[in-house]
Amino acid sequence: MYIANKLGLEAYGVGADPRKYVGATYRETREILARDKDFVKCIFKPNPTYLGDTIPVSGNGDVTNDNE
């Protein structure tokens, strides 16, 4: 909600079922680590790395099809 507000987006919060689901501890731990990683990246601002040529978002998308 905070991020949406800061970006000028209209967003609504919805309550969720408070019960525990199978694997919830794993997902919660993963989310905590992901937030920590993003926080550190915001501080140090590393240069982005790309694994290939830039693909334009315009066009019909054939460039992403397998060449078979």
mmCIF file of the N, C-alpha and C atoms, coordinates in Angstrom:
data_MODEL
# 
_entry.id   MODEL 
# 
loop_
_atom_site.group_PDB 
_atom_site.id 
_atom_site.type_symbol 
_atom_site.label_atom_id 
_atom_site.label_alt_id 
_atom_site.label_comp_id 
_atom_site.label_asym_id 
_atom_site.label_entity_id 
_atom_site.label_seq_id 
_atom_site.pdbx_PDB_ins_code 
_atom_site.Cartn_x 
_atom_site.Cartn_y 
_atom_site.Cartn_z 
_atom_site.occupancy 
_atom_site.B_iso_or_equiv 
_atom_site.pdbx_formal_charge 
_atom_site.auth_seq_id 
_atom_site.auth_comp_id 
_atom_site.auth_asym_id 
_atom_site.auth_atom_id 
_atom_site.pdbx_PDB_model_num 
ATOM 1   N N  . MET A 1 1  ? 0.828  -1.171  0.000   1.00 0.00 ? 1  MET A N  1 
ATOM 2   C CA . MET A 1 1  ? 0.000  0.000   0.000   1.00 0.00 ? 1  MET A CA 1 
ATOM 3   C C  . MET A 1 1  ? 0.885  1.252   0.000   1.00 0.00 ? 1  MET A C  1 
ATOM 4   N N  . TYR A 1 2  ? 1.939  1.214   0.771   1.00 0.00 ? 2  TYR A N  1 
ATOM 5   C CA . TYR A 1 2  ? 2.842  2.365   0.844   1.00 0.00 ? 2  TYR A CA 1 
ATOM 6   C C  . TYR A 1 2  ? 3.476  2.649   -0.523  1.00 0.00 ? 2  TYR A C  1 
ATOM 7   N N  . ILE A 1 3  ? 3.999  1.594   -1.151  1.00 0.00 ? 3  ILE A N  1 
ATOM 8   C CA . ILE A 1 3  ? 4.666  1.760   -2.442  1.00 0.00 ? 3  ILE A CA 1 
ATOM 9   C C  . ILE A 1 3  ? 3.667  2.247   -3.485  1.00 0.00 ? 3  ILE A C  1 
ATOM 10  N N  . ALA A 1 4  ? 2.480  1.665   -3.516  1.00 0.00 ? 4  ALA A N  1 
ATOM 11  C CA . ALA A 1 4  ? 1.465  2.087   -4.475  1.00 0.00 ? 4  ALA A CA 1 
ATOM 12  C C  . ALA A 1 4  ? 1.126  3.553   -4.267  1.00 0.00 ? 4  ALA A C  1 
ATOM 13  N N  . ASN A 1 5  ? 0.996  3.956   -3.029  1.00 0.00 ? 5  ASN A N  1 
ATOM 14  C CA . ASN A 1 5  ? 0.686  5.355   -2.718  1.00 0.00 ? 5  ASN A CA 1 
ATOM 15  C C  . ASN A 1 5  ? 1.802  6.275   -3.218  1.00 0.00 ? 5  ASN A C  1 
ATOM 16  N N  . LYS A 1 6  ? 3.052  5.900   -2.963  1.00 0.00 ? 6  LYS A N  1 
ATOM 17  C CA . LYS A 1 6  ? 4.193  6.719   -3.390  1.00 0.00 ? 6  LYS A CA 1 
ATOM 18  C C  . LYS A 1 6  ? 4.314  6.783   -4.914  1.00 0.00 ? 6  LYS A C  1 
ATOM 19  N N  . LEU A 1 7  ? 3.837  5.750   -5.604  1.00 0.00 ? 7  LEU A N  1 
ATOM 20  C CA . LEU A 1 7  ? 3.871  5.746   -7.063  1.00 0.00 ? 7  LEU A CA 1 
ATOM 21  C C  . LEU A 1 7  ? 2.638  6.406   -7.675  1.00 0.00 ? 7  LEU A C  1 
ATOM 22  N N  . GLY A 1 8  ? 1.731  6.878   -6.830  1.00 0.00 ? 8  GLY A N  1 
ATOM 23  C CA . GLY A 1 8  ? 0.539  7.553   -7.313  1.00 0.00 ? 8  GLY A CA 1 
ATOM 24  C C  . GLY A 1 8  ? -0.532 6.604   -7.820  1.00 0.00 ? 8  GLY A C  1 
ATOM 25  N N  . LEU A 1 9  ? -0.480 5.346   -7.372  1.00 0.00 ? 9  LEU A N  1 
ATOM 26  C CA . LEU A 1 9  ? -1.458 4.353   -7.804  1.00 0.00 ? 9  LEU A CA 1 
ATOM 27  C C  . LEU A 1 9  ? -2.590 4.249   -6.789  1.00 0.00 ? 9  LEU A C  1 
ATOM 28  N N  . GLU A 1 10 ? -3.770 3.979   -7.283  1.00 0.00 ? 10 GLU A N  1 
ATOM 29  C CA . GLU A 1 10 ? -4.903 3.757   -6.400  1.00 0.00 ? 10 GLU A CA 1 
ATOM 30  C C  . GLU A 1 10 ? -4.949 2.272   -6.072  1.00 0.00 ? 10 GLU A C  1 
ATOM 31  N N  . ALA A 1 11 ? -4.732 1.908   -4.814  1.00 0.00 ? 11 ALA A N  1 
ATOM 32  C CA . ALA A 1 11 ? -4.677 0.503   -4.415  1.00 0.00 ? 11 ALA A CA 1 
ATOM 33  C C  . ALA A 1 11 ? -5.487 0.310   -3.146  1.00 0.00 ? 11 ALA A C  1 
ATOM 34  N N  . TYR A 1 12 ? -5.979 -0.905  -2.963  1.00 0.00 ? 12 TYR A N  1 
ATOM 35  C CA . TYR A 1 12 ? -6.784 -1.239  -1.796  1.00 0.00 ? 12 TYR A CA 1 
ATOM 36  C C  . TYR A 1 12 ? -6.212 -2.478  -1.133  1.00 0.00 ? 12 TYR A C  1 
ATOM 37  N N  . GLY A 1 13 ? -6.149 -2.470  0.187   1.00 0.00 ? 13 GLY A N  1 
ATOM 38  C CA . GLY A 1 13 ? -5.697 -3.634  0.929   1.00 0.00 ? 13 GLY A CA 1 
ATOM 39  C C  . GLY A 1 13 ? -6.864 -4.556  1.225   1.00 0.00 ? 13 GLY A C  1 
ATOM 40  N N  . VAL A 1 14 ? -6.604 -5.851  1.224   1.00 0.00 ? 14 VAL A N  1 
ATOM 41  C CA . VAL A 1 14 ? -7.634 -6.848  1.488   1.00 0.00 ? 14 VAL A CA 1 
ATOM 42  C C  . VAL A 1 14 ? -7.111 -7.804  2.541   1.00 0.00 ? 14 VAL A C  1 
ATOM 43  N N  . GLY A 1 15 ? -7.910 -8.076  3.531   1.00 0.00 ? 15 GLY A N  1 
ATOM 44  C CA . GLY A 1 15 ? -7.518 -9.012  4.582   1.00 0.00 ? 15 GLY A CA 1 
ATOM 45  C C  . GLY A 1 15 ? -7.382 -10.420 4.027   1.00 0.00 ? 15 GLY A C  1 
ATOM 46  N N  . ALA A 1 16 ? -6.456 -11.188 4.573   1.00 0.00 ? 16 ALA A N  1 
ATOM 47  C CA . ALA A 1 16 ? -6.230 -12.562 4.132   1.00 0.00 ? 16 ALA A CA 1 
ATOM 48  C C  . ALA A 1 16 ? -6.557 -13.530 5.252   1.00 0.00 ? 16 ALA A C  1 
ATOM 49  N N  . ASP A 1 17 ? -6.812 -14.766 4.883   1.00 0.00 ? 17 ASP A N  1 
ATOM 50  C CA . ASP A 1 17 ? -7.086 -15.819 5.840   1.00 0.00 ? 17 ASP A CA 1 
ATOM 51  C C  . ASP A 1 17 ? -5.839 -16.031 6.707   1.00 0.00 ? 17 ASP A C  1 
ATOM 52  N N  . PRO A 1 18 ? -5.945 -15.901 8.042   1.00 0.00 ? 18 PRO A N  1 
ATOM 53  C CA . PRO A 1 18 ? -4.757 -15.961 8.906   1.00 0.00 ? 18 PRO A CA 1 
ATOM 54  C C  . PRO A 1 18 ? -4.228 -17.370 9.186   1.00 0.00 ? 18 PRO A C  1 
ATOM 55  N N  . ARG A 1 19 ? -4.810 -18.411 8.605   1.00 0.00 ? 19 ARG A N  1 
ATOM 56  C CA . ARG A 1 19 ? -4.337 -19.771 8.922   1.00 0.00 ? 19 ARG A CA 1 
ATOM 57  C C  . ARG A 1 19 ? -2.970 -20.042 8.297   1.00 0.00 ? 19 ARG A C  1 
ATOM 58  N N  . LYS A 1 20 ? -2.283 -21.031 8.824   1.00 0.00 ? 20 LYS A N  1 
ATOM 59  C CA . LYS A 1 20 ? -0.964 -21.436 8.321   1.00 0.00 ? 20 LYS A CA 1 
ATOM 60  C C  . LYS A 1 20 ? -1.149 -22.451 7.194   1.00 0.00 ? 20 LYS A C  1 
ATOM 61  N N  . TYR A 1 21 ? -0.366 -22.284 6.150   1.00 0.00 ? 21 TYR A N  1 
ATOM 62  C CA . TYR A 1 21 ? -0.390 -23.199 5.019   1.00 0.00 ? 21 TYR A CA 1 
ATOM 63  C C  . TYR A 1 21 ? 0.883  -24.028 5.013   1.00 0.00 ? 21 TYR A C  1 
ATOM 64  N N  . VAL A 1 22 ? 0.852  -25.181 4.360   1.00 0.00 ? 22 VAL A N  1 
ATOM 65  C CA . VAL A 1 22 ? 2.033  -26.031 4.232   1.00 0.00 ? 22 VAL A CA 1 
ATOM 66  C C  . VAL A 1 22 ? 3.104  -25.252 3.478   1.00 0.00 ? 22 VAL A C  1 
ATOM 67  N N  . GLY A 1 23 ? 4.313  -25.215 4.017   1.00 0.00 ? 23 GLY A N  1 
ATOM 68  C CA . GLY A 1 23 ? 5.411  -24.506 3.373   1.00 0.00 ? 23 GLY A CA 1 
ATOM 69  C C  . GLY A 1 23 ? 5.434  -23.019 3.667   1.00 0.00 ? 23 GLY A C  1 
ATOM 70  N N  . ALA A 1 24 ? 4.569  -22.548 4.548   1.00 0.00 ? 24 ALA A N  1 
ATOM 71  C CA . ALA A 1 24 ? 4.497  -21.116 4.835   1.00 0.00 ? 24 ALA A CA 1 
ATOM 72  C C  . ALA A 1 24 ? 5.785  -20.590 5.455   1.00 0.00 ? 24 ALA A C  1 
ATOM 73  N N  . THR A 1 25 ? 6.409  -21.370 6.326   1.00 0.00 ? 25 THR A N  1 
ATOM 74  C CA . THR A 1 25 ? 7.652  -20.925 6.966   1.00 0.00 ? 25 THR A CA 1 
ATOM 75  C C  . THR A 1 25 ? 8.742  -20.712 5.928   1.00 0.00 ? 25 THR A C  1 
ATOM 76  N N  . TYR A 1 26 ? 8.845  -21.639 4.972   1.00 0.00 ? 26 TYR A N  1 
ATOM 77  C CA . TYR A 1 26 ? 9.840  -21.514 3.904   1.00 0.00 ? 26 TYR A CA 1 
ATOM 78  C C  . TYR A 1 26 ? 9.592  -20.237 3.096   1.00 0.00 ? 26 TYR A C  1 
ATOM 79  N N  . ARG A 1 27 ? 8.342  -20.010 2.691   1.00 0.00 ? 27 ARG A N  1 
ATOM 80  C CA . ARG A 1 27 ? 8.017  -18.822 1.879   1.00 0.00 ? 27 ARG A CA 1 
ATOM 81  C C  . ARG A 1 27 ? 8.247  -17.527 2.653   1.00 0.00 ? 27 ARG A C  1 
ATOM 82  N N  . GLU A 1 28 ? 7.894  -17.522 3.925   1.00 0.00 ? 28 GLU A N  1 
ATOM 83  C CA . GLU A 1 28 ? 8.111  -16.322 4.738   1.00 0.00 ? 28 GLU A CA 1 
ATOM 84  C C  . GLU A 1 28 ? 9.600  -16.025 4.879   1.00 0.00 ? 28 GLU A C  1 
ATOM 85  N N  . THR A 1 29 ? 10.412 -17.052 5.086   1.00 0.00 ? 29 THR A N  1 
ATOM 86  C CA . THR A 1 29 ? 11.866 -16.871 5.186   1.00 0.00 ? 29 THR A CA 1 
ATOM 87  C C  . THR A 1 29 ? 12.430 -16.358 3.869   1.00 0.00 ? 29 THR A C  1 
ATOM 88  N N  . ARG A 1 30 ? 11.972 -16.930 2.751   1.00 0.00 ? 30 ARG A N  1 
ATOM 89  C CA . ARG A 1 30 ? 12.425 -16.496 1.426   1.00 0.00 ? 30 ARG A CA 1 
ATOM 90  C C  . ARG A 1 30 ? 12.076 -15.027 1.198   1.00 0.00 ? 30 ARG A C  1 
ATOM 91  N N  . GLU A 1 31 ? 10.886 -14.610 1.603   1.00 0.00 ? 31 GLU A N  1 
ATOM 92  C CA . GLU A 1 31 ? 10.468 -13.222 1.425   1.00 0.00 ? 31 GLU A CA 1 
ATOM 93  C C  . GLU A 1 31 ? 11.310 -12.264 2.281   1.00 0.00 ? 31 GLU A C  1 
ATOM 94  N N  . ILE A 1 32 ? 11.641 -12.673 3.492   1.00 0.00 ? 32 ILE A N  1 
ATOM 95  C CA . ILE A 1 32 ? 12.488 -11.843 4.352   1.00 0.00 ? 32 ILE A CA 1 
ATOM 96  C C  . ILE A 1 32 ? 13.851 -11.647 3.706   1.00 0.00 ? 32 ILE A C  1 
ATOM 97  N N  . LEU A 1 33 ? 14.445 -12.741 3.196   1.00 0.00 ? 33 LEU A N  1 
ATOM 98  C CA . LEU A 1 33 ? 15.745 -12.645 2.544   1.00 0.00 ? 33 LEU A CA 1 
ATOM 99  C C  . LEU A 1 33 ? 15.672 -11.817 1.267   1.00 0.00 ? 33 LEU A C  1 
ATOM 100 N N  . ALA A 1 34 ? 14.584 -11.936 0.526   1.00 0.00 ? 34 ALA A N  1 
ATOM 101 C CA . ALA A 1 34 ? 14.426 -11.162 -0.710  1.00 0.00 ? 34 ALA A CA 1 
ATOM 102 C C  . ALA A 1 34 ? 14.333 -9.668  -0.394  1.00 0.00 ? 34 ALA A C  1 
ATOM 103 N N  . ARG A 1 35 ? 13.603 -9.316  0.645   1.00 0.00 ? 35 ARG A N  1 
ATOM 104 C CA . ARG A 1 35 ? 13.506 -7.898  1.031   1.00 0.00 ? 35 ARG A CA 1 
ATOM 105 C C  . ARG A 1 35 ? 14.857 -7.362  1.479   1.00 0.00 ? 35 ARG A C  1 
ATOM 106 N N  . ASP A 1 36 ? 15.601 -8.168  2.242   1.00 0.00 ? 36 ASP A N  1 
ATOM 107 C CA . ASP A 1 36 ? 16.939 -7.746  2.681   1.00 0.00 ? 36 ASP A CA 1 
ATOM 108 C C  . ASP A 1 36 ? 17.854 -7.530  1.477   1.00 0.00 ? 36 ASP A C  1 
ATOM 109 N N  . LYS A 1 37 ? 17.802 -8.451  0.515   1.00 0.00 ? 37 LYS A N  1 
ATOM 110 C CA . LYS A 1 37 ? 18.625 -8.325  -0.689  1.00 0.00 ? 37 LYS A CA 1 
ATOM 111 C C  . LYS A 1 37 ? 18.262 -7.049  -1.453  1.00 0.00 ? 37 LYS A C  1 
ATOM 112 N N  . ASP A 1 38 ? 16.973 -6.781  -1.612  1.00 0.00 ? 38 ASP A N  1 
ATOM 113 C CA . ASP A 1 38 ? 16.552 -5.582  -2.334  1.00 0.00 ? 38 ASP A CA 1 
ATOM 114 C C  . ASP A 1 38 ? 16.954 -4.312  -1.589  1.00 0.00 ? 38 ASP A C  1 
ATOM 115 N N  . PHE A 1 39 ? 16.905 -4.346  -0.270  1.00 0.00 ? 39 PHE A N  1 
ATOM 116 C CA . PHE A 1 39 ? 17.320 -3.196  0.530   1.00 0.00 ? 39 PHE A CA 1 
ATOM 117 C C  . PHE A 1 39 ? 18.794 -2.886  0.293   1.00 0.00 ? 39 PHE A C  1 
ATOM 118 N N  . VAL A 1 40 ? 19.626 -3.935  0.325   1.00 0.00 ? 40 VAL A N  1 
ATOM 119 C CA . VAL A 1 40 ? 21.068 -3.755  0.097   1.00 0.00 ? 40 VAL A CA 1 
ATOM 120 C C  . VAL A 1 40 ? 21.323 -3.248  -1.316  1.00 0.00 ? 40 VAL A C  1 
ATOM 121 N N  . LYS A 1 41 ? 20.591 -3.776  -2.301  1.00 0.00 ? 41 LYS A N  1 
ATOM 122 C CA . LYS A 1 41 ? 20.765 -3.336  -3.687  1.00 0.00 ? 41 LYS A CA 1 
ATOM 123 C C  . LYS A 1 41 ? 20.368 -1.867  -3.844  1.00 0.00 ? 41 LYS A C  1 
ATOM 124 N N  . CYS A 1 42 ? 19.384 -1.411  -3.095  1.00 0.00 ? 42 CYS A N  1 
ATOM 125 C CA . CYS A 1 42 ? 18.987 0.002   -3.155  1.00 0.00 ? 42 CYS A CA 1 
ATOM 126 C C  . CYS A 1 42 ? 20.088 0.906   -2.597  1.00 0.00 ? 42 CYS A C  1 
ATOM 127 N N  . ILE A 1 43 ? 20.837 0.416   -1.637  1.00 0.00 ? 43 ILE A N  1 
ATOM 128 C CA . ILE A 1 43 ? 21.918 1.209   -1.047  1.00 0.00 ? 43 ILE A CA 1 
ATOM 129 C C  . ILE A 1 43 ? 23.126 1.260   -1.979  1.00 0.00 ? 43 ILE A C  1 
ATOM 130 N N  . PHE A 1 44 ? 23.557 0.097   -2.484  1.00 0.00 ? 44 PHE A N  1 
ATOM 131 C CA . PHE A 1 44 ? 24.788 0.029   -3.276  1.00 0.00 ? 44 PHE A CA 1 
ATOM 132 C C  . PHE A 1 44 ? 24.576 0.264   -4.771  1.00 0.00 ? 44 PHE A C  1 
ATOM 133 N N  . LYS A 1 45 ? 23.362 0.093   -5.273  1.00 0.00 ? 45 LYS A N  1 
ATOM 134 C CA . LYS A 1 45 ? 23.001 0.323   -6.674  1.00 0.00 ? 45 LYS A CA 1 
ATOM 135 C C  . LYS A 1 45 ? 24.000 -0.298  -7.648  1.00 0.00 ? 45 LYS A C  1 
ATOM 136 N N  . PRO A 1 46 ? 24.101 -1.632  -7.664  1.00 0.00 ? 46 PRO A N  1 
ATOM 137 C CA . PRO A 1 46 ? 25.048 -2.273  -8.587  1.00 0.00 ? 46 PRO A CA 1 
ATOM 138 C C  . PRO A 1 46 ? 24.604 -2.095  -10.035 1.00 0.00 ? 46 PRO A C  1 
ATOM 139 N N  . ASN A 1 47 ? 25.573 -2.158  -10.950 1.00 0.00 ? 47 ASN A N  1 
ATOM 140 C CA . ASN A 1 47 ? 25.242 -2.076  -12.370 1.00 0.00 ? 47 ASN A CA 1 
ATOM 141 C C  . ASN A 1 47 ? 24.467 -3.325  -12.770 1.00 0.00 ? 47 ASN A C  1 
ATOM 142 N N  . PRO A 1 48 ? 23.449 -3.187  -13.621 1.00 0.00 ? 48 PRO A N  1 
ATOM 143 C CA . PRO A 1 48 ? 22.679 -4.353  -14.043 1.00 0.00 ? 48 PRO A CA 1 
ATOM 144 C C  . PRO A 1 48 ? 23.509 -5.268  -14.944 1.00 0.00 ? 48 PRO A C  1 
ATOM 145 N N  . THR A 1 49 ? 23.206 -6.547  -14.903 1.00 0.00 ? 49 THR A N  1 
ATOM 146 C CA . THR A 1 49 ? 23.855 -7.513  -15.785 1.00 0.00 ? 49 THR A CA 1 
ATOM 147 C C  . THR A 1 49 ? 22.784 -8.134  -16.673 1.00 0.00 ? 49 THR A C  1 
ATOM 148 N N  . TYR A 1 50 ? 23.155 -8.382  -17.907 1.00 0.00 ? 50 TYR A N  1 
ATOM 149 C CA . TYR A 1 50 ? 22.218 -8.960  -18.869 1.00 0.00 ? 50 TYR A CA 1 
ATOM 150 C C  . TYR A 1 50 ? 22.824 -10.225 -19.442 1.00 0.00 ? 50 TYR A C  1 
ATOM 151 N N  . LEU A 1 51 ? 21.994 -11.184 -19.740 1.00 0.00 ? 51 LEU A N  1 
ATOM 152 C CA . LEU A 1 51 ? 22.471 -12.468 -20.226 1.00 0.00 ? 51 LEU A CA 1 
ATOM 153 C C  . LEU A 1 51 ? 22.302 -12.619 -21.735 1.00 0.00 ? 51 LEU A C  1 
ATOM 154 N N  . GLY A 1 52 ? 22.169 -11.542 -22.440 1.00 0.00 ? 52 GLY A N  1 
ATOM 155 C CA . GLY A 1 52 ? 22.007 -11.642 -23.881 1.00 0.00 ? 52 GLY A CA 1 
ATOM 156 C C  . GLY A 1 52 ? 21.755 -10.286 -24.503 1.00 0.00 ? 52 GLY A C  1 
ATOM 157 N N  . ASP A 1 53 ? 21.417 -10.315 -25.773 1.00 0.00 ? 53 ASP A N  1 
ATOM 158 C CA . ASP A 1 53 ? 21.125 -9.076  -26.489 1.00 0.00 ? 53 ASP A CA 1 
ATOM 159 C C  . ASP A 1 53 ? 19.824 -8.470  -25.993 1.00 0.00 ? 53 ASP A C  1 
ATOM 160 N N  . THR A 1 54 ? 19.717 -7.166  -26.144 1.00 0.00 ? 54 THR A N  1 
ATOM 161 C CA . THR A 1 54 ? 18.491 -6.468  -25.777 1.00 0.00 ? 54 THR A CA 1 
ATOM 162 C C  . THR A 1 54 ? 17.387 -6.847  -26.747 1.00 0.00 ? 54 THR A C  1 
ATOM 163 N N  . ILE A 1 55 ? 16.218 -7.172  -26.217 1.00 0.00 ? 55 ILE A N  1 
ATOM 164 C CA . ILE A 1 55 ? 15.063 -7.513  -27.044 1.00 0.00 ? 55 ILE A CA 1 
ATOM 165 C C  . ILE A 1 55 ? 14.061 -6.367  -26.922 1.00 0.00 ? 55 ILE A C  1 
ATOM 166 N N  . PRO A 1 56 ? 13.722 -5.711  -28.032 1.00 0.00 ? 56 PRO A N  1 
ATOM 167 C CA . PRO A 1 56 ? 12.777 -4.597  -27.958 1.00 0.00 ? 56 PRO A CA 1 
ATOM 168 C C  . PRO A 1 56 ? 11.375 -5.090  -27.594 1.00 0.00 ? 56 PRO A C  1 
ATOM 169 N N  . VAL A 1 57 ? 10.635 -4.267  -26.883 1.00 0.00 ? 57 VAL A N  1 
ATOM 170 C CA . VAL A 1 57 ? 9.282  -4.647  -26.497 1.00 0.00 ? 57 VAL A CA 1 
ATOM 171 C C  . VAL A 1 57 ? 8.267  -4.332  -27.593 1.00 0.00 ? 57 VAL A C  1 
ATOM 172 N N  . SER A 1 58 ? 8.688  -3.619  -28.619 1.00 0.00 ? 58 SER A N  1 
ATOM 173 C CA . SER A 1 58 ? 7.789  -3.340  -29.733 1.00 0.00 ? 58 SER A CA 1 
ATOM 174 C C  . SER A 1 58 ? 7.904  -4.465  -30.759 1.00 0.00 ? 58 SER A C  1 
ATOM 175 N N  . GLY A 1 59 ? 6.951  -4.593  -31.618 1.00 0.00 ? 59 GLY A N  1 
ATOM 176 C CA . GLY A 1 59 ? 6.985  -5.637  -32.641 1.00 0.00 ? 59 GLY A CA 1 
ATOM 177 C C  . GLY A 1 59 ? 6.077  -6.787  -32.284 1.00 0.00 ? 59 GLY A C  1 
ATOM 178 N N  . ASN A 1 60 ? 6.194  -7.892  -33.030 1.00 0.00 ? 60 ASN A N  1 
ATOM 179 C CA . ASN A 1 60 ? 5.272  -9.012  -32.847 1.00 0.00 ? 60 ASN A CA 1 
ATOM 180 C C  . ASN A 1 60 ? 5.795  -10.104 -31.913 1.00 0.00 ? 60 ASN A C  1 
ATOM 181 N N  . GLY A 1 61 ? 7.017  -10.032 -31.453 1.00 0.00 ? 61 GLY A N  1 
ATOM 182 C CA . GLY A 1 61 ? 7.544  -10.988 -30.497 1.00 0.00 ? 61 GLY A CA 1 
ATOM 183 C C  . GLY A 1 61 ? 8.195  -12.216 -31.107 1.00 0.00 ? 61 GLY A C  1 
ATOM 184 N N  . ASP A 1 62 ? 8.307  -12.293 -32.452 1.00 0.00 ? 62 ASP A N  1 
ATOM 185 C CA . ASP A 1 62 ? 8.916  -13.462 -33.086 1.00 0.00 ? 62 ASP A CA 1 
ATOM 186 C C  . ASP A 1 62 ? 10.371 -13.652 -32.692 1.00 0.00 ? 62 ASP A C  1 
ATOM 187 N N  . VAL A 1 63 ? 11.044 -12.610 -32.265 1.00 0.00 ? 63 VAL A N  1 
ATOM 188 C CA . VAL A 1 63 ? 12.457 -12.717 -31.901 1.00 0.00 ? 63 VAL A CA 1 
ATOM 189 C C  . VAL A 1 63 ? 12.650 -13.686 -30.722 1.00 0.00 ? 63 VAL A C  1 
ATOM 190 N N  . THR A 1 64 ? 11.629 -13.908 -29.908 1.00 0.00 ? 64 THR A N  1 
ATOM 191 C CA . THR A 1 64 ? 11.753 -14.795 -28.762 1.00 0.00 ? 64 THR A CA 1 
ATOM 192 C C  . THR A 1 64 ? 11.372 -16.234 -29.071 1.00 0.00 ? 64 THR A C  1 
ATOM 193 N N  . ASN A 1 65 ? 10.902 -16.523 -30.288 1.00 0.00 ? 65 ASN A N  1 
ATOM 194 C CA . ASN A 1 65 ? 10.534 -17.885 -30.668 1.00 0.00 ? 65 ASN A CA 1 
ATOM 195 C C  . ASN A 1 65 ? 11.781 -18.738 -30.865 1.00 0.00 ? 65 ASN A C  1 
ATOM 196 N N  . ASP A 1 66 ? 11.652 -20.037 -30.579 1.00 0.00 ? 66 ASP A N  1 
ATOM 197 C CA . ASP A 1 66 ? 12.756 -20.965 -30.826 1.00 0.00 ? 66 ASP A CA 1 
ATOM 198 C C  . ASP A 1 66 ? 13.005 -21.068 -32.317 1.00 0.00 ? 66 ASP A C  1 
ATOM 199 N N  . ASN A 1 67 ? 14.257 -21.228 -32.693 1.00 0.00 ? 67 ASN A N  1 
ATOM 200 C CA . ASN A 1 67 ? 14.620 -21.352 -34.105 1.00 0.00 ? 67 ASN A CA 1 
ATOM 201 C C  . ASN A 1 67 ? 14.709 -22.808 -34.509 1.00 0.00 ? 67 ASN A C  1 
ATOM 202 N N  . GLU A 1 68 ? 13.587 -23.424 -34.754 1.00 0.00 ? 68 GLU A N  1 
ATOM 203 C CA . GLU A 1 68 ? 13.559 -24.835 -35.152 1.00 0.00 ? 68 GLU A CA 1 
ATOM 204 C C  . GLU A 1 68 ? 12.905 -24.996 -36.494 1.00 0.00 ? 68 GLU A C  1 
# 
